[in-house]
């Protein structure tokens, strides 16, 4: 039986690549028939359809005499986009599910546009991971912010403050904040290694001297760049925590506790600062922002283990130290950015008034309210053991009724917003 030629293999690969693109375009067409509660998921589907139609056009122009290298490259690029974008199709589909709190979309979109750009397009959906998530800026979907909450909690308005953390990731990337920290982090990593952790470093890399460990020498770069990359990730996570705190005040701390307390035992997640460090940074920043820290917020978290592998242990140790040294700079950056964007602050008196309306009238608010005030009032009521104690008929349904009041109050506020614009 004759051996299969390279040409035959290449032609088969092209045919498979074409079939894959046809399948994803058909799926996008089916998704377009869904009933979307707002326009931006449809806009995203149109852009994704254009991207894959472009792949279809390129693949259709490959002929039998096209170089195998070019053909394979075209197939590989289209396959990479399938890997990257098909999960987004699932995310967009889940944005139609009634488990999502659609009432929060409009106020959250206005907030996103106020802190990013007016053209920002928002998609809020659910994820089948127990964490709030955001998709980093994605080629082909420029200007989109995609925020997901854990599917079991996606209708829970009390967890909306966690969107502040996810919006922080978009702010961090859009404004190129990593560039502002690049030199400080590199200098910090090198100083930490040479001045404080040199013994551990030389036990791993005895071939290098201190003079070799500089930003300008590529020789030893691979030995300290992991610490640099981790420190940059840790700085971003701290920025996002403090940004969420600035946006949503006490309600962010409550939502943070709900989702993460007491943490996970075992080895720490390497791409995040230790949870106890995040908590400590939040507490210190809260005091500077006049945010009341809930009683016991700092205590009881599980102690996370450092990695056992020696090199990785050194990398994260250096990254922890360097990122911690940047806290003051990060706090100032958060405050400055919020001030420049005129981000509203939680109003204590406004929160009290909303709590009184919820508790006395058991009805949505009668005025237009800021999202941060509604969320803080919701958490205050949720934590009030005496809420509706004299209304026994809703005792069992207290949690559901409160969440409904929060969501309906967001709808009322949206009505006022639209009426104001129409005048």
Buried (B, 14 or more C-beta within 10 A) or exposed (E): EEEEEEEEEBBEBBEEBBEBBEEBBEBBEEBEEBEBBBEBBBBBBEBBBEBBEBBBEBBEEBEEEBEEEEBBEBBEBBBEBBEEBEEBBEBBBBBBBEBBBBBBBBBBBBBBBBBBEEEBBBBBBBBEEEEBBBBEBBEBBEBBBBBBBBBEBBBBBBBBBBBBBBBBBBBBBBEEBBEEBBEBBBEBBBBBBBEEBEEBBBEEBEEBEEEEBBBEEEEBBEBBEBBBBBBBBBBBBBBBBBBBBBBBBBBBBBBBBBBBBEBEEEEBEBEBBBBBBBBBBBBBBBEEBEBEBBEEBEEEBEEBEBBEEEBBBBBBBBBBBBBBBBBEBBBEBBBEBBEEEEBBBBBBEBBBBBBEBBBEEBEBBEEBBBBBBBBBBBBBBBEBEEBBEEEEEEEEEBEEBBBBBBBBBBBBBBEBBEEEEEE
